[in-house]
Amino acid sequence: MASLSSSARPWTTSSSLTAAPSSSAGPVVLGRLILLRHPNTEANAAGVLQGSTDSPLTEHGERQQDRLCTLLEQDVEDGGGWEVHDLPMMIAHSPLERCARLARRVGEVVGRRRERERERQRVRGFGAEVVEPIQAEEAAHRGLGSNTASTSISSSINTAPPLYPSIDLQEKDFGPLECTRRGIHAGPSFPRPSATAKRESKEQFTNRVRRSMRLWIGKLVRTSPPKEGVPPTLLVVTHGLFISTALRILAPQAGPEMAADAPIPFAENTGMYLLEVIGARPNSVDGDAGAAAGSAPLTLRLMRANWTPHLAGLTRPRRGGLAAAAADSKQRRLDAFFSPRAGQTPSPKRKRPGAGEADEDELEAAQDQELKRIAKEM
């Protein structure tokens, strides 16, 4: 059996908080939160602002998704790094297809892992079903109804975690800058935004991210653990700018393998951010315990940032993947997207990070500059 180094395992075991007994009165890990960015899309590859607009995955994005699912599928007995109880008990995701599809795939993988573990326990003679289906709960959340769990996963996988699509987990809406690159619409393969479209302000977006994180972390700490001494895990499948904004709001402490003064990198496609939610264990039990945990002060600790062990050895297309058509047959030539209009002088080339790699200040500056240009032309 292959052995994994500690850097290949999702959660380190060096923390005394994680292993705290149920009788401990001090701070313990109440839950684990994983923020996961969607796979590479055609808009990402082209450096196009996609925001709340959906875009198909590239072949490279498909490979990223497959690699991640393979990582989660592998049993520890076969050299995998994820114990069954380390896998998410519930999955919240942006309703945009680039996130929803990945959430469904991960949910199916988790369901299969739990089915195998249940069968393994039966074979070993435990008799009882050790992996119980997770019950979908109602969530008072904008965009969700009373029956919040997605029904897209086959009913035969009754141990799959419930999926919670939430509009609050969508990427920022860039309004008139949706599907543009350097202020120019990216061509017929991308939808053109409405002339009356309004962008989401920085304040509106920040408030939405804060509201969403507060809701889901509260739900996490109210969830019963999968086994004694193991905190529950919530997976949130979302977008790059959403993740960087959430981390700025949450301001997590550095974990044992993170440098305290190191900047947190922007998320790569399928990059994961693993956080522990730490607080005082409540003295009450069951429902009262959840209420107590939700009202107690919480601390977040960042254990891994932009973690991508599944991408090791995967060849990345050159920057501006649309130009690397030889490496990805789903890509098109750049001139098909960005040919200048009649009488228009092409913009000079300049070194600039792709939209998927720019931080919020850079995106905000690009928006402001473009809106000023639009205002002058009106």
Short mmCIF file of the C-alpha atoms (twelve columns), coordinates in Angstrom:
data_MODEL
# 
_entry.id   MODEL 
# 
loop_
_atom_site.group_PDB 
_atom_site.id 
_atom_site.type_symbol 
_atom_site.label_atom_id 
_atom_site.label_alt_id 
_atom_site.label_comp_id 
_atom_site.label_asym_id 
_atom_site.label_seq_id 
_atom_site.Cartn_x 
_atom_site.Cartn_y 
_atom_site.Cartn_z 
_atom_site.pdbx_PDB_model_num 
ATOM 1   C CA . MET A 1   0.000   0.000  0.000   1 
ATOM 2   C CA . ALA A 2   1.309   3.429  -0.951  1 
ATOM 3   C CA . SER A 3   1.828   5.834  1.913   1 
ATOM 4   C CA . LEU A 4   1.080   9.523  1.748   1 
ATOM 5   C CA . SER A 5   3.113   12.274 3.324   1 
ATOM 6   C CA . SER A 6   1.344   14.643 5.700   1 
ATOM 7   C CA . SER A 7   1.267   17.258 2.938   1 
ATOM 8   C CA . ALA A 8   -1.022  14.955 0.907   1 
ATOM 9   C CA . ARG A 9   -3.573  14.552 3.695   1 
ATOM 10  C CA . PRO A 10  -6.373  17.100 4.013   1 
ATOM 11  C CA . TRP A 11  -6.243  17.695 7.756   1 
ATOM 12  C CA . THR A 12  -3.156  17.571 9.943   1 
ATOM 13  C CA . THR A 13  -3.370  15.662 13.216  1 
ATOM 14  C CA . SER A 14  -0.867  17.816 15.099  1 
ATOM 15  C CA . SER A 15  -3.539  19.979 16.671  1 
ATOM 16  C CA . SER A 16  -4.621  19.032 20.186  1 
ATOM 17  C CA . LEU A 17  -7.871  20.863 19.508  1 
ATOM 18  C CA . THR A 18  -8.975  18.404 16.840  1 
ATOM 19  C CA . ALA A 19  -8.516  15.406 19.117  1 
ATOM 20  C CA . ALA A 20  -10.161 17.020 22.137  1 
ATOM 21  C CA . PRO A 21  -12.516 14.598 23.945  1 
ATOM 22  C CA . SER A 22  -16.218 15.332 24.108  1 
ATOM 23  C CA . SER A 23  -15.866 16.189 27.800  1 
ATOM 24  C CA . SER A 24  -13.358 18.956 27.073  1 
ATOM 25  C CA . ALA A 25  -14.452 22.373 28.307  1 
ATOM 26  C CA . GLY A 26  -11.851 24.332 26.341  1 
ATOM 27  C CA . PRO A 27  -11.878 25.383 22.685  1 
ATOM 28  C CA . VAL A 28  -12.304 22.558 20.172  1 
ATOM 29  C CA . VAL A 29  -12.767 22.214 16.421  1 
ATOM 30  C CA . LEU A 30  -16.530 22.421 15.936  1 
ATOM 31  C CA . GLY A 31  -16.435 22.003 12.174  1 
ATOM 32  C CA . ARG A 32  -14.321 21.961 9.031   1 
ATOM 33  C CA . LEU A 33  -14.987 24.240 6.084   1 
ATOM 34  C CA . ILE A 34  -13.661 23.658 2.563   1 
ATOM 35  C CA . LEU A 35  -13.908 26.462 0.002   1 
ATOM 36  C CA . LEU A 36  -13.466 25.036 -3.496  1 
ATOM 37  C CA . ARG A 37  -13.231 26.969 -6.762  1 
ATOM 38  C CA . HIS A 38  -14.846 25.618 -9.933  1 
ATOM 39  C CA . PRO A 39  -12.774 24.062 -12.780 1 
ATOM 40  C CA . ASN A 40  -11.281 26.004 -15.681 1 
ATOM 41  C CA . THR A 41  -13.813 27.456 -18.134 1 
ATOM 42  C CA . GLU A 42  -13.557 28.876 -21.634 1 
ATOM 43  C CA . ALA A 43  -13.989 32.349 -20.147 1 
ATOM 44  C CA . ASN A 44  -11.150 31.699 -17.667 1 
ATOM 45  C CA . ALA A 45  -8.906  30.541 -20.481 1 
ATOM 46  C CA . ALA A 46  -9.685  33.646 -22.515 1 
ATOM 47  C CA . GLY A 47  -9.208  36.075 -19.625 1 
ATOM 48  C CA . VAL A 48  -12.870 37.075 -19.936 1 
ATOM 49  C CA . LEU A 49  -14.871 38.489 -17.016 1 
ATOM 50  C CA . GLN A 50  -17.614 35.888 -16.601 1 
ATOM 51  C CA . GLY A 51  -19.017 36.841 -13.184 1 
ATOM 52  C CA . SER A 52  -22.639 35.673 -12.957 1 
ATOM 53  C CA . THR A 53  -22.605 34.426 -16.571 1 
ATOM 54  C CA . ASP A 54  -21.953 30.737 -17.111 1 
ATOM 55  C CA . SER A 55  -19.250 29.362 -19.380 1 
ATOM 56  C CA . PRO A 56  -18.502 25.748 -20.470 1 
ATOM 57  C CA . LEU A 57  -15.533 23.910 -19.042 1 
ATOM 58  C CA . THR A 58  -12.431 23.529 -21.176 1 
ATOM 59  C CA . GLU A 59  -10.859 20.117 -21.621 1 
ATOM 60  C CA . HIS A 60  -8.295  21.226 -19.053 1 
ATOM 61  C CA . GLY A 61  -11.176 22.019 -16.677 1 
ATOM 62  C CA . GLU A 62  -12.658 18.580 -17.276 1 
ATOM 63  C CA . ARG A 63  -9.325  17.020 -16.373 1 
ATOM 64  C CA . GLN A 64  -9.080  19.132 -13.211 1 
ATOM 65  C CA . GLN A 65  -12.540 17.955 -12.163 1 
ATOM 66  C CA . ASP A 66  -11.705 14.310 -12.909 1 
ATOM 67  C CA . ARG A 67  -8.444  14.550 -10.966 1 
ATOM 68  C CA . LEU A 68  -10.170 15.998 -7.910  1 
ATOM 69  C CA . CYS A 69  -12.859 13.315 -7.930  1 
ATOM 70  C CA . THR A 70  -10.202 10.612 -8.283  1 
ATOM 71  C CA . LEU A 71  -8.415  12.027 -5.234  1 
ATOM 72  C CA . LEU A 72  -11.596 11.912 -3.144  1 
ATOM 73  C CA . GLU A 73  -12.612 8.488  -4.445  1 
ATOM 74  C CA . GLN A 74  -9.434  6.702  -3.351  1 
ATOM 75  C CA . ASP A 75  -9.765  4.725  -0.123  1 
ATOM 76  C CA . VAL A 76  -7.143  5.163  2.579   1 
ATOM 77  C CA . GLU A 77  -6.483  1.393  2.419   1 
ATOM 78  C CA . ASP A 78  -5.428  1.933  -1.199  1 
ATOM 79  C CA . GLY A 79  -3.167  4.883  -0.448  1 
ATOM 80  C CA . GLY A 80  -5.751  7.676  -0.440  1 
ATOM 81  C CA . GLY A 81  -5.468  10.631 1.907   1 
ATOM 82  C CA . TRP A 82  -9.151  11.211 2.763   1 
ATOM 83  C CA . GLU A 83  -10.806 9.160  5.488   1 
ATOM 84  C CA . VAL A 84  -14.528 8.653  4.946   1 
ATOM 85  C CA . HIS A 85  -15.343 10.834 7.949   1 
ATOM 86  C CA . ASP A 86  -13.146 13.631 6.501   1 
ATOM 87  C CA . LEU A 87  -15.407 13.922 3.443   1 
ATOM 88  C CA . PRO A 88  -18.153 16.572 3.407   1 
ATOM 89  C CA . MET A 89  -21.430 15.846 5.163   1 
ATOM 90  C CA . MET A 90  -23.152 18.543 3.110   1 
ATOM 91  C CA . ILE A 91  -22.319 20.541 0.005   1 
ATOM 92  C CA . ALA A 92  -23.386 24.128 -0.658  1 
ATOM 93  C CA . HIS A 93  -22.740 25.510 -4.121  1 
ATOM 94  C CA . SER A 94  -23.298 28.341 -6.534  1 
ATOM 95  C CA . PRO A 95  -26.156 27.485 -8.918  1 
ATOM 96  C CA . LEU A 96  -24.001 28.360 -11.932 1 
ATOM 97  C CA . GLU A 97  -23.317 25.143 -13.830 1 
ATOM 98  C CA . ARG A 98  -19.527 25.343 -13.560 1 
ATOM 99  C CA . CYS A 99  -19.982 24.965 -9.786  1 
ATOM 100 C CA . ALA A 100 -23.161 22.862 -9.681  1 
ATOM 101 C CA . ARG A 101 -21.680 20.175 -11.915 1 
ATOM 102 C CA . LEU A 102 -18.594 19.825 -9.724  1 
ATOM 103 C CA . ALA A 103 -20.790 19.699 -6.598  1 
ATOM 104 C CA . ARG A 104 -22.829 16.867 -8.101  1 
ATOM 105 C CA . ARG A 105 -19.706 14.922 -9.049  1 
ATOM 106 C CA . VAL A 106 -18.211 15.271 -5.565  1 
ATOM 107 C CA . GLY A 107 -21.530 14.281 -3.981  1 
ATOM 108 C CA . GLU A 108 -21.633 11.099 -6.042  1 
ATOM 109 C CA . VAL A 109 -18.051 10.251 -5.048  1 
ATOM 110 C CA . VAL A 110 -18.782 10.774 -1.350  1 
ATOM 111 C CA . GLY A 111 -21.869 8.583  -1.659  1 
ATOM 112 C CA . ARG A 112 -19.862 5.759  -3.190  1 
ATOM 113 C CA . ARG A 113 -17.148 6.054  -0.518  1 
ATOM 114 C CA . ARG A 114 -19.758 5.778  2.231   1 
ATOM 115 C CA . GLU A 115 -21.443 2.814  0.560   1 
ATOM 116 C CA . ARG A 116 -18.101 1.007  0.370   1 
ATOM 117 C CA . GLU A 117 -17.349 1.822  4.012   1 
ATOM 118 C CA . ARG A 118 -20.746 0.553  5.093   1 
ATOM 119 C CA . GLU A 119 -20.213 -2.685 3.194   1 
ATOM 120 C CA . ARG A 120 -16.696 -3.005 4.624   1 
ATOM 121 C CA . GLN A 121 -18.077 -2.710 8.148   1 
ATOM 122 C CA . ARG A 122 -20.701 -5.360 7.402   1 
ATOM 123 C CA . VAL A 123 -18.032 -7.737 6.123   1 
ATOM 124 C CA . ARG A 124 -15.966 -7.150 9.250   1 
ATOM 125 C CA . GLY A 125 -18.971 -8.226 11.305  1 
ATOM 126 C CA . PHE A 126 -20.080 -4.961 12.859  1 
ATOM 127 C CA . GLY A 127 -23.614 -5.567 11.659  1 
ATOM 128 C CA . ALA A 128 -24.969 -2.085 12.263  1 
ATOM 129 C CA . GLU A 129 -25.012 0.416  9.461   1 
ATOM 130 C CA . VAL A 130 -22.261 2.787  10.477  1 
ATOM 131 C CA . VAL A 131 -22.879 5.376  7.802   1 
ATOM 132 C CA . GLU A 132 -26.326 6.892  8.052   1 
ATOM 133 C CA . PRO A 133 -27.863 9.054  5.341   1 
ATOM 134 C CA . ILE A 134 -27.595 12.718 6.156   1 
ATOM 135 C CA . GLN A 135 -30.984 14.303 6.507   1 
ATOM 136 C CA . ALA A 136 -31.604 17.391 4.421   1 
ATOM 137 C CA . GLU A 137 -32.571 20.324 6.624   1 
ATOM 138 C CA . GLU A 138 -34.559 23.383 5.806   1 
ATOM 139 C CA . ALA A 139 -32.380 26.457 5.430   1 
ATOM 140 C CA . ALA A 140 -33.748 29.986 5.747   1 
ATOM 141 C CA . HIS A 141 -31.709 31.208 2.864   1 
ATOM 142 C CA . ARG A 142 -32.461 33.401 -0.124  1 
ATOM 143 C CA . GLY A 143 -32.954 31.302 -3.230  1 
ATOM 144 C CA . LEU A 144 -33.792 28.063 -1.354  1 
ATOM 145 C CA . GLY A 145 -37.183 26.522 -0.792  1 
ATOM 146 C CA . SER A 146 -38.373 24.205 1.947   1 
ATOM 147 C CA . ASN A 147 -36.970 21.176 0.139   1 
ATOM 148 C CA . THR A 148 -33.405 22.377 -0.201  1 
ATOM 149 C CA . ALA A 149 -31.544 19.178 -1.013  1 
ATOM 150 C CA . SER A 150 -30.886 18.664 -4.716  1 
ATOM 151 C CA . THR A 151 -32.473 15.559 -6.250  1 
ATOM 152 C CA . SER A 152 -29.955 15.328 -9.088  1 
ATOM 153 C CA . ILE A 153 -28.004 12.497 -7.429  1 
ATOM 154 C CA . SER A 154 -29.338 8.992  -7.987  1 
ATOM 155 C CA . SER A 155 -31.610 7.828  -5.180  1 
ATOM 156 C CA . SER A 156 -29.654 4.574  -5.065  1 
ATOM 157 C CA . ILE A 157 -26.806 6.468  -3.435  1 
ATOM 158 C CA . ASN A 158 -28.647 7.124  -0.191  1 
ATOM 159 C CA . THR A 159 -25.472 8.070  1.638   1 
ATOM 160 C CA . ALA A 160 -24.615 10.976 -0.663  1 
ATOM 161 C CA . PRO A 161 -24.473 14.347 1.108   1 
ATOM 162 C CA . PRO A 162 -27.330 16.765 0.419   1 
ATOM 163 C CA . LEU A 163 -26.647 19.530 -2.102  1 
ATOM 164 C CA . TYR A 164 -27.729 23.084 -1.343  1 
ATOM 165 C CA . PRO A 165 -27.710 25.435 -4.359  1 
ATOM 166 C CA . SER A 166 -27.592 29.033 -3.166  1 
ATOM 167 C CA . ILE A 167 -27.718 32.169 -5.264  1 
ATOM 168 C CA . ASP A 168 -25.765 33.967 -2.549  1 
ATOM 169 C CA . LEU A 169 -22.729 31.815 -3.444  1 
ATOM 170 C CA . GLN A 170 -22.627 33.150 -7.016  1 
ATOM 171 C CA . GLU A 171 -19.722 35.193 -8.304  1 
ATOM 172 C CA . LYS A 172 -19.943 38.963 -8.378  1 
ATOM 173 C CA . ASP A 173 -22.224 40.383 -11.060 1 
ATOM 174 C CA . PHE A 174 -20.100 42.656 -13.251 1 
ATOM 175 C CA . GLY A 175 -23.109 44.113 -15.086 1 
ATOM 176 C CA . PRO A 176 -22.076 45.698 -18.418 1 
ATOM 177 C CA . LEU A 177 -18.594 44.215 -18.066 1 
ATOM 178 C CA . GLU A 178 -19.840 40.631 -18.113 1 
ATOM 179 C CA . CYS A 179 -18.235 38.650 -20.964 1 
ATOM 180 C CA . THR A 180 -15.728 41.378 -21.811 1 
ATOM 181 C CA . ARG A 181 -11.971 41.414 -22.064 1 
ATOM 182 C CA . ARG A 182 -10.189 44.760 -21.761 1 
ATOM 183 C CA . GLY A 183 -13.569 46.428 -22.142 1 
ATOM 184 C CA . ILE A 184 -14.401 44.714 -25.438 1 
ATOM 185 C CA . HIS A 185 -17.128 42.102 -25.759 1 
ATOM 186 C CA . ALA A 186 -15.525 38.695 -26.204 1 
ATOM 187 C CA . GLY A 187 -17.377 37.709 -29.376 1 
ATOM 188 C CA . PRO A 188 -20.374 35.650 -30.503 1 
ATOM 189 C CA . SER A 189 -19.517 32.629 -28.340 1 
ATOM 190 C CA . PHE A 190 -20.227 34.689 -25.210 1 
ATOM 191 C CA . PRO A 191 -23.613 36.265 -24.415 1 
ATOM 192 C CA . ARG A 192 -23.802 40.038 -24.596 1 
ATOM 193 C CA . PRO A 193 -24.984 41.717 -21.378 1 
ATOM 194 C CA . SER A 194 -28.093 43.863 -21.415 1 
ATOM 195 C CA . ALA A 195 -27.574 47.532 -22.146 1 
ATOM 196 C CA . THR A 196 -29.342 48.289 -18.852 1 
ATOM 197 C CA . ALA A 197 -27.367 45.770 -16.793 1 
ATOM 198 C CA . LYS A 198 -26.117 47.109 -13.468 1 
ATOM 199 C CA . ARG A 199 -23.025 45.814 -11.753 1 
ATOM 200 C CA . GLU A 200 -23.044 44.687 -8.167  1 
ATOM 201 C CA . SER A 201 -21.189 47.219 -6.042  1 
ATOM 202 C CA . LYS A 202 -18.265 46.236 -3.869  1 
ATOM 203 C CA . GLU A 203 -20.357 46.896 -0.765  1 
ATOM 204 C CA . GLN A 204 -23.285 44.822 -2.032  1 
ATOM 205 C CA . PHE A 205 -21.027 41.925 -2.932  1 
ATOM 206 C CA . THR A 206 -19.151 42.044 0.388   1 
ATOM 207 C CA . ASN A 207 -22.406 42.081 2.351   1 
ATOM 208 C CA . ARG A 208 -23.699 39.111 0.348   1 
ATOM 209 C CA . VAL A 209 -20.526 37.106 0.991   1 
ATOM 210 C CA . ARG A 210 -20.626 37.968 4.703   1 
ATOM 211 C CA . ARG A 211 -24.283 36.960 4.982   1 
ATOM 212 C CA . SER A 212 -23.687 33.685 3.191   1 
ATOM 213 C CA . MET A 213 -20.628 32.710 5.241   1 
ATOM 214 C CA . ARG A 214 -22.414 33.508 8.478   1 
ATOM 215 C CA . LEU A 215 -25.325 31.283 7.478   1 
ATOM 216 C CA . TRP A 216 -23.269 28.296 6.372   1 
ATOM 217 C CA . ILE A 217 -20.778 28.388 9.237   1 
ATOM 218 C CA . GLY A 218 -23.713 28.577 11.640  1 
ATOM 219 C CA . LYS A 219 -25.246 25.559 9.942   1 
ATOM 220 C CA . LEU A 220 -21.935 23.715 10.115  1 
ATOM 221 C CA . VAL A 221 -21.446 24.087 13.872  1 
ATOM 222 C CA . ARG A 222 -25.028 22.911 14.431  1 
ATOM 223 C CA . THR A 223 -24.400 19.683 12.505  1 
ATOM 224 C CA . SER A 224 -23.851 16.460 14.422  1 
ATOM 225 C CA . PRO A 225 -20.328 15.018 13.927  1 
ATOM 226 C CA . PRO A 226 -19.924 11.858 11.799  1 
ATOM 227 C CA . LYS A 227 -18.181 10.084 14.682  1 
ATOM 228 C CA . GLU A 228 -16.892 10.826 18.168  1 
ATOM 229 C CA . GLY A 229 -13.964 13.233 18.110  1 
ATOM 230 C CA . VAL A 230 -14.330 14.063 14.400  1 
ATOM 231 C CA . PRO A 231 -15.882 17.420 13.461  1 
ATOM 232 C CA . PRO A 232 -18.400 17.658 10.575  1 
ATOM 233 C CA . THR A 233 -17.210 18.987 7.219   1 
ATOM 234 C CA . LEU A 234 -18.986 21.434 4.909   1 
ATOM 235 C CA . LEU A 235 -17.889 21.859 1.289   1 
ATOM 236 C CA . VAL A 236 -18.698 25.155 -0.468  1 
ATOM 237 C CA . VAL A 237 -18.201 25.091 -4.252  1 
ATOM 238 C CA . THR A 238 -18.002 28.664 -5.466  1 
ATOM 239 C CA . HIS A 239 -15.892 31.223 -7.365  1 
ATOM 240 C CA . GLY A 240 -12.477 32.842 -7.129  1 
ATOM 241 C CA . LEU A 241 -13.454 36.378 -6.165  1 
ATOM 242 C CA . PHE A 242 -16.069 35.038 -3.745  1 
ATOM 243 C CA . ILE A 243 -13.395 32.954 -2.001  1 
ATOM 244 C CA . SER A 244 -10.879 35.801 -1.725  1 
ATOM 245 C CA . THR A 245 -13.596 38.119 -0.370  1 
ATOM 246 C CA . ALA A 246 -14.769 35.494 2.134   1 
ATOM 247 C CA . LEU A 247 -11.229 34.976 3.419   1 
ATOM 248 C CA . ARG A 248 -10.749 38.709 3.831   1 
ATOM 249 C CA . ILE A 249 -13.975 38.896 5.847   1 
ATOM 250 C CA . LEU A 250 -13.294 35.787 7.938   1 
ATOM 251 C CA . ALA A 251 -9.658  36.791 8.604   1 
ATOM 252 C CA . PRO A 252 -8.604  33.277 9.679   1 
ATOM 253 C CA . GLN A 253 -5.585  32.569 11.840  1 
ATOM 254 C CA . ALA A 254 -2.683  30.700 10.230  1 
ATOM 255 C CA . GLY A 255 -2.639  26.959 10.826  1 
ATOM 256 C CA . PRO A 256 0.470   24.977 11.814  1 
ATOM 257 C CA . GLU A 257 1.608   24.568 8.194   1 
ATOM 258 C CA . MET A 258 0.847   28.154 7.158   1 
ATOM 259 C CA . ALA A 259 3.184   31.129 7.576   1 
ATOM 260 C CA . ALA A 260 1.484   33.738 9.748   1 
ATOM 261 C CA . ASP A 261 2.557   36.706 7.628   1 
ATOM 262 C CA . ALA A 262 2.223   35.094 4.173   1 
ATOM 263 C CA . PRO A 263 -0.431  36.547 1.827   1 
ATOM 264 C CA . ILE A 264 -3.285  34.202 0.965   1 
ATOM 265 C CA . PRO A 265 -3.050  33.345 -2.753  1 
ATOM 266 C CA . PHE A 266 -5.929  33.749 -5.188  1 
ATOM 267 C CA . ALA A 267 -7.645  30.439 -5.937  1 
ATOM 268 C CA . GLU A 268 -6.604  28.367 -8.908  1 
ATOM 269 C CA . ASN A 269 -9.341  26.404 -10.645 1 
ATOM 270 C CA . THR A 270 -10.273 23.517 -8.285  1 
ATOM 271 C CA . GLY A 271 -8.009  25.032 -5.611  1 
ATOM 272 C CA . MET A 272 -9.151  24.228 -2.059  1 
ATOM 273 C CA . TYR A 273 -8.998  26.287 1.140   1 
ATOM 274 C CA . LEU A 274 -9.315  24.159 4.274   1 
ATOM 275 C CA . LEU A 275 -10.424 25.920 7.438   1 
ATOM 276 C CA . GLU A 276 -11.199 24.786 10.965  1 
ATOM 277 C CA . VAL A 277 -13.990 26.463 12.929  1 
ATOM 278 C CA . ILE A 278 -12.914 26.650 16.573  1 
ATOM 279 C CA . GLY A 279 -15.047 27.468 19.575  1 
ATOM 280 C CA . ALA A 280 -16.005 26.367 23.069  1 
ATOM 281 C CA . ARG A 281 -17.821 23.059 23.209  1 
ATOM 282 C CA . PRO A 282 -21.318 23.690 24.612  1 
ATOM 283 C CA . ASN A 283 -22.343 21.922 27.809  1 
ATOM 284 C CA . SER A 284 -25.830 21.115 26.522  1 
ATOM 285 C CA . VAL A 285 -26.647 18.406 24.001  1 
ATOM 286 C CA . ASP A 286 -28.480 17.915 20.706  1 
ATOM 287 C CA . GLY A 287 -30.566 20.918 19.640  1 
ATOM 288 C CA . ASP A 288 -29.557 23.056 22.614  1 
ATOM 289 C CA . ALA A 289 -25.912 22.378 21.828  1 
ATOM 290 C CA . GLY A 290 -26.369 23.659 18.316  1 
ATOM 291 C CA . ALA A 291 -27.978 26.837 19.577  1 
ATOM 292 C CA . ALA A 292 -25.199 27.376 22.080  1 
ATOM 293 C CA . ALA A 293 -22.497 26.791 19.470  1 
ATOM 294 C CA . GLY A 294 -24.136 29.229 17.095  1 
ATOM 295 C CA . SER A 295 -24.161 32.012 19.681  1 
ATOM 296 C CA . ALA A 296 -20.635 31.441 21.029  1 
ATOM 297 C CA . PRO A 297 -17.679 33.375 19.553  1 
ATOM 298 C CA . LEU A 298 -15.882 31.416 16.863  1 
ATOM 299 C CA . THR A 299 -12.344 31.518 15.497  1 
ATOM 300 C CA . LEU A 300 -11.316 30.261 12.064  1 
ATOM 301 C CA . ARG A 301 -7.949  28.728 11.320  1 
ATOM 302 C CA . LEU A 302 -6.633  28.328 7.778   1 
ATOM 303 C CA . MET A 303 -4.995  24.912 7.423   1 
ATOM 304 C CA . ARG A 304 -4.324  24.937 3.672   1 
ATOM 305 C CA . ALA A 305 -4.576  27.655 1.026   1 
ATOM 306 C CA . ASN A 306 -5.109  27.020 -2.683  1 
ATOM 307 C CA . TRP A 307 -4.381  23.337 -2.060  1 
ATOM 308 C CA . THR A 308 -4.168  21.359 -5.305  1 
ATOM 309 C CA . PRO A 309 -2.513  17.947 -4.730  1 
ATOM 310 C CA . HIS A 310 -4.735  16.469 -7.453  1 
ATOM 311 C CA . LEU A 311 -3.179  18.739 -10.094 1 
ATOM 312 C CA . ALA A 312 0.381   17.471 -9.591  1 
ATOM 313 C CA . GLY A 313 1.834   16.573 -12.980 1 
ATOM 314 C CA . LEU A 314 -1.140  17.961 -14.922 1 
ATOM 315 C CA . THR A 315 0.127   20.066 -17.819 1 
ATOM 316 C CA . ARG A 316 -1.333  23.552 -17.830 1 
ATOM 317 C CA . PRO A 317 -2.160  25.262 -21.113 1 
ATOM 318 C CA . ARG A 318 -0.218  28.429 -21.791 1 
ATOM 319 C CA . ARG A 319 -1.662  31.681 -20.422 1 
ATOM 320 C CA . GLY A 320 -4.574  32.765 -22.555 1 
ATOM 321 C CA . GLY A 321 -5.652  29.196 -23.235 1 
ATOM 322 C CA . LEU A 322 -7.650  30.122 -26.307 1 
ATOM 323 C CA . ALA A 323 -4.353  30.654 -28.087 1 
ATOM 324 C CA . ALA A 324 -3.213  27.162 -27.132 1 
ATOM 325 C CA . ALA A 325 -5.677  25.390 -29.402 1 
ATOM 326 C CA . ALA A 326 -3.260  22.538 -29.959 1 
ATOM 327 C CA . ALA A 327 -3.446  21.651 -26.250 1 
ATOM 328 C CA . ASP A 328 -7.223  21.954 -26.015 1 
ATOM 329 C CA . SER A 329 -9.449  21.154 -28.978 1 
ATOM 330 C CA . LYS A 330 -12.382 22.986 -27.384 1 
ATOM 331 C CA . GLN A 331 -10.506 26.277 -27.701 1 
ATOM 332 C CA . ARG A 332 -10.776 28.672 -30.600 1 
ATOM 333 C CA . ARG A 333 -8.307  31.066 -32.105 1 
ATOM 334 C CA . LEU A 334 -7.978  34.438 -30.410 1 
ATOM 335 C CA . ASP A 335 -8.714  36.348 -33.589 1 
ATOM 336 C CA . ALA A 336 -12.153 34.734 -33.715 1 
ATOM 337 C CA . PHE A 337 -13.011 36.403 -30.424 1 
ATOM 338 C CA . PHE A 338 -11.193 39.708 -30.419 1 
ATOM 339 C CA . SER A 339 -11.102 40.905 -34.027 1 
ATOM 340 C CA . PRO A 340 -11.403 44.716 -34.003 1 
ATOM 341 C CA . ARG A 341 -14.518 46.293 -35.386 1 
ATOM 342 C CA . ALA A 342 -14.408 48.083 -38.706 1 
ATOM 343 C CA . GLY A 343 -12.454 51.308 -38.301 1 
ATOM 344 C CA . GLN A 344 -11.318 50.379 -34.798 1 
ATOM 345 C CA . THR A 345 -7.640  50.381 -33.911 1 
ATOM 346 C CA . PRO A 346 -6.672  47.270 -31.929 1 
ATOM 347 C CA . SER A 347 -5.630  47.959 -28.365 1 
ATOM 348 C CA . PRO A 348 -1.865  47.650 -27.799 1 
ATOM 349 C CA . LYS A 349 -0.782  44.477 -26.055 1 
ATOM 350 C CA . ARG A 350 0.052   44.897 -22.406 1 
ATOM 351 C CA . LYS A 351 1.028   42.557 -19.660 1 
ATOM 352 C CA . ARG A 352 -1.982  41.951 -17.471 1 
ATOM 353 C CA . PRO A 353 -3.156  39.048 -15.306 1 
ATOM 354 C CA . GLY A 354 -6.140  37.047 -16.508 1 
ATOM 355 C CA . ALA A 355 -9.511  37.757 -14.954 1 
ATOM 356 C CA . GLY A 356 -9.305  34.544 -12.995 1 
ATOM 357 C CA . GLU A 357 -6.019  35.596 -11.401 1 
ATOM 358 C CA . ALA A 358 -6.677  39.250 -10.667 1 
ATOM 359 C CA . ASP A 359 -7.479  40.257 -7.120  1 
ATOM 360 C CA . GLU A 360 -10.520 42.307 -6.209  1 
ATOM 361 C CA . ASP A 361 -8.789  45.692 -6.353  1 
ATOM 362 C CA . GLU A 362 -7.570  44.995 -9.882  1 
ATOM 363 C CA . LEU A 363 -11.039 43.903 -10.981 1 
ATOM 364 C CA . GLU A 364 -12.622 46.948 -9.361  1 
ATOM 365 C CA . ALA A 365 -10.118 49.259 -11.058 1 
ATOM 366 C CA . ALA A 366 -10.809 47.647 -14.436 1 
ATOM 367 C CA . GLN A 367 -14.547 48.069 -13.942 1 
ATOM 368 C CA . ASP A 368 -14.254 51.705 -12.908 1 
ATOM 369 C CA . GLN A 369 -12.047 52.512 -15.878 1 
ATOM 370 C CA . GLU A 370 -14.411 50.822 -18.301 1 
ATOM 371 C CA . LEU A 371 -17.537 52.451 -16.870 1 
ATOM 372 C CA . LYS A 372 -15.904 55.872 -17.162 1 
ATOM 373 C CA . ARG A 373 -15.140 55.145 -20.809 1 
ATOM 374 C CA . ILE A 374 -18.742 54.037 -21.403 1 
ATOM 375 C CA . ALA A 375 -20.072 57.181 -19.715 1 
ATOM 376 C CA . LYS A 376 -17.988 59.424 -22.003 1 
ATOM 377 C CA . GLU A 377 -19.396 57.736 -25.081 1 
ATOM 378 C CA . MET A 378 -23.029 58.088 -23.998 1 
# 
